[in-house]
Amino acid sequence: MQVKQFKRWISVSLVLWVGLSGTASAIPAEQPHFKDVSGHWAENTITRLVDDGILDGFPDGTFRPDESVTADQFIKMLLTSYSQQYPNGERKWTNEFVQSLSALNQSILSQDYRTFNFKPNPNGYWAKPFIDIASDLQFISKSQFPDFKAKLKREQVAEIIYYTAKETEYLEDEEYSRKAASGIGDLQSANPREQKFIAEAFTKGIMEGYPNGYFGVGRDVTRAESLAILDRIVHKEKRIQTSGSGQPALEKIVPTRDGGYKKIIFPDTKMLLAYDVLQDAAKRRGTNYDLEETTLRLYKDAEAKSQDLSKASADSHGEEAALWLEPQYRTYGVTVKAQEGMLARNQEAVKTFTNYLFAYDAMAFDELFMKVYNEVTLGRPVEDTTVQVGGYSVEIHVENDLQTIVFSILEKKV
């Protein structure tokens, strides 16, 4: 059982000695916090976070920085890292942490766990309170660890980082993060799901590889590594700058369906600004819209919006029009349903978007749009085709329901 070590430095004692001259001198005799961390790469982090009560040393005066950490220990340390200890020994969540959570998660903390005191469960499994909170905040899934007392692997830590970031900040652009992590020597030894987590943790600068270029897939995470990782999770200024990790001029943090956020990296300034145009187009519909990632959905009315957003599945949607961007494929799009009143309600929003894209050729697109829309409303068949409008190729497709029209807009290759 671990116990808290005495202090970072044993109080300075004054050793008096009498020199040849007969005068007394004061010599500070400082002792290190732990006898086995001197010169260790994580010495400063260990010392600071032990002082903060994140992890303790052992009764024999050692910290054992290279020993493994179990899943329950890491979860306890993660939650404790988001707290502040007061002089009376009590802990409370930091304001920064609470404010980073969604309204739902804030409610969970304030209502379901208002008596949580950051202390082990005195009656039963010691880690149960920590695991319950982490699960309810969706930092972890209880099913992901068959045994919480088992040693934690580095890829499992990456998974915890992924879901913690999803709930407290934002996720990185997945395609970009995978590219940034592609140079990791043992990345392919992880399964595709684990690769996503590793790429996120690596691109965010929270986890790094070893000097040999390997991430350490399948390797136990150590006590020292755990503290360094937790320090970077909480303190963003301590994160590692990965090579090529910054394209700030082409980045945006956008909302996701589940109430979180993710980073999108756009291929060029044109599409980056198109996202701002989506936001402008949304205003043409009052509150009858939903902007999720890079898709603006336009609804008939508040009831239709409410019904759509309350669906458990995201596989189908009930909007009557959508304006969208596909950064990965450098494609813009307009999707509409040929139904009564749709055009009158959404034409201004659609034109706001297409006028930006086509500029001087906007009228030519309007004519193409109305021609196809009228054909569909009259029940006439429309074959898939591609039409050149200005500097764009417009691919036209009518869905099997014979009502939904998709205009995919791609810049012509030079």
C-alpha positions in Angstrom: 0.0 0.0 0.0 1.4 3.4 -0.9 1.5 6.2 1.6 2.2 9.8 1.0 5.9 10.7 1.3 6.8 13.3 3.9 7.4 16.4 1.7 9.1 17.5 -1.5 12.2 18.4 0.5 12.9 17.5 4.1 12.9 20.8 5.9 16.2 22.5 5.6 18.2 21.9 8.8 21.0 24.1 9.8 24.2 22.2 10.6 26.4 24.2 12.8 30.1 23.5 12.8 33.0 25.3 14.3 35.8 26.0 11.9 39.4 26.6 12.7 38.6 30.3 13.3 36.1 29.3 16.0 33.1 30.9 14.1 29.9 29.0 13.5 28.6 28.6 9.9 25.1 27.5 8.7 25.0 24.9 5.9 21.7 23.9 4.4 21.3 20.1 4.3 18.6 19.4 1.6 17.3 15.9 1.0 15.6 14.8 -2.2 11.9 13.9 -2.2 12.6 10.3 -3.2 15.8 8.4 -3.3 15.2 6.8 -6.6 14.1 9.7 -8.9 17.3 11.8 -8.8 18.3 12.4 -12.4 15.2 10.6 -13.8 13.8 12.2 -16.9 10.5 12.9 -15.1 12.0 14.0 -11.8 10.5 17.5 -11.8 7.0 16.3 -12.9 7.1 13.5 -10.3 8.1 15.9 -7.5 5.4 18.5 -8.4 2.5 16.1 -8.9 3.3 14.1 -5.8 3.2 17.4 -3.9 -0.2 18.0 -5.5 -1.4 14.6 -4.2 -1.9 13.0 -7.6 0.2 9.9 -6.7 2.1 8.8 -3.6 5.4 7.3 -2.9 6.2 4.1 -0.9 7.0 3.8 2.8 10.6 2.9 2.0 11.2 6.4 0.6 11.1 5.3 -3.0 8.7 6.3 -5.9 9.5 3.4 -8.2 9.0 5.5 -11.4 9.3 2.6 -13.8 6.8 0.3 -12.2 3.5 -0.3 -14.0 0.2 1.4 -13.3 -3.2 -0.4 -13.2 -6.3 0.9 -14.9 -8.0 1.9 -11.6 -4.9 3.8 -10.4 -4.8 5.8 -13.6 -8.5 6.7 -13.5 -8.1 7.9 -10.0 -5.1 10.0 -10.9 -6.9 11.4 -14.0 -9.9 12.6 -11.9 -7.7 13.9 -9.1 -5.7 15.9 -11.7 -8.8 18.0 -12.4 -9.1 19.0 -8.7 -7.5 21.4 -6.3 -6.4 20.6 -2.8 -7.1 23.2 -0.1 -5.1 23.8 3.1 -7.7 21.8 5.2 -7.0 18.8 3.0 -10.3 18.9 1.1 -10.4 18.6 -2.7 -12.8 20.3 -5.2 -13.0 20.3 -8.9 -11.2 23.2 -10.6 -13.4 25.8 -12.2 -11.6 25.3 -15.5 -12.5 21.6 -15.5 -16.2 22.2 -14.7 -16.5 24.8 -17.3 -14.9 22.5 -19.9 -17.8 20.0 -19.5 -21.1 19.9 -21.3 -24.2 21.1 -19.5 -25.2 17.5 -19.1 -21.9 16.5 -17.5 -21.9 19.5 -15.3 -25.3 18.5 -14.1 -24.0 14.9 -13.4 -21.3 16.3 -11.2 -23.4 18.7 -9.3 -26.3 16.4 -8.7 -25.3 12.8 -8.9 -21.8 13.3 -7.3 -22.3 16.3 -5.1 -20.9 14.4 -2.1 -17.9 13.0 -4.0 -14.7 13.7 -1.9 -11.9 12.2 -4.0 -11.3 9.5 -1.3 -11.3 5.7 -1.8 -14.4 3.8 -1.0 -14.1 2.7 2.6 -16.6 -0.2 2.2 -15.9 -2.3 -0.8 -13.7 -1.8 -3.9 -11.6 1.3 -3.2 -11.8 2.6 -6.8 -15.5 2.3 -7.4 -16.3 6.0 -6.9 -13.6 7.1 -9.4 -14.7 4.5 -12.0 -18.4 5.4 -11.6 -17.7 9.1 -12.2 -15.3 8.5 -15.1 -17.9 6.2 -16.7 -20.8 8.6 -16.3 -18.8 11.5 -17.7 -18.0 9.2 -20.6 -14.2 9.3 -20.1 -14.2 5.5 -20.1 -16.6 2.6 -20.7 -16.7 0.1 -17.9 -16.7 -2.7 -20.5 -13.4 -1.6 -22.0 -11.5 -3.0 -18.9 -12.4 -6.6 -18.0 -10.2 -6.1 -14.9 -9.5 -2.7 -13.6 -6.7 -4.1 -11.5 -4.8 -5.2 -14.6 -1.7 -3.3 -15.8 -2.6 -0.5 -18.2 -1.2 -0.6 -21.7 -0.1 2.5 -23.5 -2.8 2.2 -26.3 -5.4 1.9 -23.5 -4.2 5.2 -22.1 -4.6 6.7 -25.6 -8.2 5.5 -25.6 -8.9 7.2 -22.3 -7.2 10.4 -23.6 -9.4 10.3 -26.7 -12.7 10.1 -24.8 -11.6 12.6 -22.1 -10.6 15.1 -24.8 -13.9 14.6 -26.5 -15.7 15.6 -23.3 -13.4 18.4 -22.1 -12.1 20.0 -25.3 -12.2 18.7 -28.8 -11.0 16.0 -31.1 -8.4 16.5 -33.7 -9.1 16.2 -37.4 -9.0 12.4 -37.8 -7.4 12.3 -41.3 -4.8 14.8 -40.3 -4.0 13.1 -37.0 -3.5 9.8 -38.7 -1.1 11.4 -41.2 0.8 13.1 -38.4 1.1 9.7 -36.6 2.0 7.7 -39.7 5.7 7.8 -38.9 5.3 5.9 -35.6 7.3 2.7 -36.1 4.9 0.3 -34.5 1.6 2.0 -35.3 0.5 -0.8 -37.7 0.8 -3.4 -34.8 -2.2 -1.7 -33.3 -5.7 -2.5 -34.6 -7.5 0.3 -36.6 -9.5 1.4 -33.6 -6.4 1.7 -31.4 -4.6 3.6 -34.2 -7.3 6.3 -34.1 -6.7 6.7 -30.3 -2.9 6.7 -30.6 -3.1 9.2 -33.5 -5.2 11.5 -31.3 -3.0 11.3 -28.3 0.1 11.8 -30.4 -1.2 14.7 -32.5 -2.5 16.5 -29.4 1.0 16.3 -28.0 -0.1 14.4 -24.9 1.7 11.1 -25.6 5.0 10.7 -27.5 7.0 7.8 -28.7 10.3 6.4 -27.6 13.7 7.4 -28.9 13.6 4.4 -31.3 10.5 5.9 -33.0 8.1 3.4 -31.5 5.0 4.3 -29.6 5.2 1.2 -27.4 2.0 -0.7 -28.4 1.4 -3.5 -26.0 3.8 -2.0 -23.4 2.7 -1.2 -19.8 2.5 2.5 -19.0 4.8 3.4 -16.1 4.2 5.6 -13.0 6.5 8.3 -14.4 4.9 8.2 -17.8 1.4 8.4 -16.3 2.2 11.6 -14.4 3.8 13.2 -17.5 0.7 12.3 -19.5 -1.7 13.6 -16.9 0.3 16.8 -16.7 -0.1 17.4 -20.4 -3.8 16.5 -20.4 -4.5 19.2 -17.8 -1.9 21.8 -18.7 -2.0 22.4 -22.5 1.1 24.6 -22.4 3.1 21.5 -21.5 2.1 19.5 -24.6 4.6 18.4 -27.1 4.7 20.1 -30.5 4.5 17.3 -33.1 6.1 17.8 -36.5 3.7 19.5 -38.9 1.1 19.8 -36.2 0.1 23.3 -36.9 -1.9 24.8 -39.8 -3.7 27.4 -37.7 -4.9 29.4 -40.6 -6.9 26.5 -42.0 -8.3 25.1 -38.8 -11.7 25.4 -37.1 -13.2 23.9 -34.0 -16.7 22.8 -34.9 -19.7 21.3 -33.0 -20.5 17.7 -33.2 -23.9 15.9 -33.0 -23.2 14.7 -29.4 -22.6 18.2 -28.1 -18.8 18.0 -28.2 -16.3 19.6 -30.6 -13.7 18.5 -33.0 -11.0 20.2 -35.1 -11.4 20.3 -38.8 -8.5 21.2 -41.1 -9.6 22.6 -44.4 -7.7 22.1 -47.7 -7.6 25.7 -48.6 -8.8 29.2 -47.6 -11.8 29.0 -50.0 -13.4 26.1 -48.1 -12.4 27.5 -44.7 -14.3 30.7 -45.5 -17.2 28.6 -46.9 -17.7 27.4 -43.3 -18.3 31.0 -42.2 -20.8 31.3 -45.1 -22.7 28.2 -43.8 -23.1 30.1 -40.5 -24.4 33.1 -42.3 -26.8 31.0 -44.4 -28.1 29.5 -41.2 -29.3 32.9 -39.9 -31.7 33.1 -42.9 -33.7 30.3 -41.2 -34.0 31.8 -37.7 -33.6 28.9 -35.4 -34.8 26.1 -37.7 -31.4 24.7 -38.5 -28.6 22.6 -37.0 -25.0 23.0 -37.8 -23.1 19.8 -37.1 -19.5 19.5 -38.1 -19.5 20.8 -41.7 -23.1 20.2 -42.5 -25.9 22.7 -42.2 -29.3 21.1 -42.0 -32.4 23.2 -42.6 -35.8 22.2 -41.2 -39.3 23.0 -42.1 -40.1 24.2 -38.6 -39.2 23.8 -35.0 -41.2 20.6 -34.6 -39.3 18.9 -37.5 -36.0 20.0 -36.0 -36.9 18.7 -32.5 -38.0 15.4 -33.9 -34.8 15.0 -35.9 -32.4 15.9 -33.1 -34.1 13.6 -30.6 -33.4 10.6 -32.8 -31.1 8.1 -31.2 -29.5 7.2 -34.5 -27.6 9.6 -36.8 -28.1 7.3 -39.8 -31.1 9.3 -41.1 -32.2 12.9 -40.9 -35.4 14.8 -41.4 -34.2 18.1 -42.8 -35.7 19.4 -46.0 -32.4 20.9 -47.3 -28.7 20.7 -46.4 -25.6 22.7 -47.3 -22.4 20.8 -46.7 -18.6 20.7 -47.1 -16.4 17.6 -47.4 -12.9 18.9 -46.7 -11.2 15.5 -47.2 -12.6 15.3 -50.8 -12.5 19.1 -51.5 -16.2 18.9 -52.3 -19.1 21.3 -51.6 -22.7 20.3 -51.7 -26.4 21.2 -51.8 -29.0 18.7 -51.0 -32.8 19.5 -51.2 -36.1 17.6 -51.1 -38.6 18.5 -53.7 -41.6 19.1 -51.5 -44.2 21.8 -51.0 -42.8 25.0 -49.5 -39.2 23.9 -49.4 -38.0 26.4 -52.0 -39.8 29.3 -50.4 -38.3 28.6 -47.0 -34.8 27.8 -48.0 -34.0 29.6 -51.3 -32.3 32.6 -49.5 -30.1 30.3 -47.5 -29.1 28.2 -50.5 -28.3 31.3 -52.6 -26.2 32.7 -49.8 -24.0 29.6 -50.1 -24.0 29.2 -53.8 -23.4 32.9 -54.5 -20.2 32.6 -52.5 -19.1 29.5 -54.4 -19.9 30.5 -57.9 -19.5 34.3 -57.7 -20.0 35.7 -61.2 -21.3 32.3 -62.4 -24.0 32.1 -59.6 -26.8 32.8 -62.1 -25.8 29.9 -64.2 -26.0 27.6 -61.2 -29.4 29.0 -60.2 -30.7 28.2 -63.7 -29.3 24.6 -63.5 -30.7 24.2 -60.0 -34.2 25.3 -61.0 -34.3 23.2 -64.1 -33.5 20.0 -62.2 -35.8 20.9 -59.3 -38.7 21.6 -61.6 -38.2 18.3 -63.5 -38.2 16.4 -60.2 -41.3 18.1 -58.9 -43.1 17.3 -62.2 -42.2 13.6 -61.7 -40.0 13.4 -64.7 -36.9 11.2 -64.5 -33.5 12.9 -64.2 -30.4 11.0 -65.1 -27.2 11.4 -63.2 -25.0 13.9 -65.0 -22.1 16.3 -64.6 -22.4 19.9 -65.7 -19.6 22.5 -65.9 -20.4 25.8 -64.2 -17.6 28.3 -64.1 -14.6 26.8 -62.4 -16.6 23.9 -61.0 -18.0 20.5 -62.0 -21.5 20.0 -60.7 -22.5 16.4 -60.3 -26.3 15.9 -60.1 -27.8 12.8 -58.6 -31.5 12.1 -57.7 -32.0 9.6 -54.8 -34.2 6.5 -55.1 -37.0 8.3 -53.4 -37.3 10.5 -56.5 -37.5 13.6 -54.3 -34.0 14.1 -52.9 -31.6 16.0 -55.2 -27.9 16.1 -54.5 -25.7 18.7 -56.2 -22.0 17.8 -55.5 -19.7 20.7 -56.4 -16.0 20.1 -57.1 -13.4 22.5 -58.4 -12.3 21.5 -61.9 -8.8 20.1 -62.1 -6.4 22.3 -64.0 
